[in-house]
Amino acid sequence: MADALVTIEGAEPWSATGSGEHARTGVVVLHGFTGNPNSTRPLGQRLGAEGYQVEVPRLPGHGTDVRDLGRTRYADWAAAAEEVVEQVASRSDRLVLIGLSMGGTLTLDIASRRQDLVDAAVVINPQILTPEQLLAKLAPLLQHVLPYVPRDAAGLPSDDIARPSADERAYAKVSAKAAQSLIRELPRVRSQLPQLTQPLLVAYSPQDHSVPPKNAKALRELIGSEGQVTELELTRSYHVATLDYDAPLLEAEILRFIGEVAAGATS
């Protein structure tokens, strides 16, 4: 679908062509719901600096105006993300898919369906369980009478980064219909998880105010015995850990993980 022009500073997609020994390892980094590449570019740039081939896409309806988000649905974001994954996989020997928040949901969805494309995955504070907030439960009804609601009312508090100077420049409001389209897909994505047998790194923040950490902790059981799951606890960060105090730790662990995947040594 056609998308609007970027209006939020820093929300443009970013890429690195790769160089040296890591050039044939592709990495795709997906941002979260209402967010944009402001939250994922720093991680992408760190990976690009190590010579990996990196794509940090902007998902449809994001980085422009919340009304554009209201015209998109989960199927649009998943299709756009999968298209980028296919493009990077076509020019790589191996591919690692990374996702933050809803980007983590998309990562789990695509990785569990497309083992032919995704060799390993990283999820950071992913949403996989059905939200328990009252607004989420009422979303099927409210989407028709309250098309846009403030972030805090939607269970996406503005204090999602502990580091005061950081700003992901996400939308201040949420499209109820867009949010409902995500919630509706969660049972399907959960049902696919036993098919995810690739190595998976799960990073989570115990102090996450947006997505309860039990989402990340549930993954080991949901994926089953065939999956290779490594967990990383980010004790100094809130939801957008890629911009928070634990970002250096997160980047270092992701580099270690991808290095093992690139070397074919992940166990």
Disulfide bonds with the S-S distance in Angstrom:
none
